[in-house]
């Protein structure tokens, strides 16, 4: 985990701050650059998924919708 944080920090995606209430702890916060990178990555993934779903037949899209509804019910019940 520490190595990952170091890499993200070196790229300017996160910054570390000393915890004001506990000197043993360090807080990690996303930077403006990190937020922009995260938003761009999410948009790319969502775009890919939307395009993939659009290629499904109407019947397959209906099946997928039913599966999503079922999974939502299962997660709400748990």
Order of alpha helices (4+ residues) and beta strands (2+ residues): alpha-beta-beta-alpha-alpha
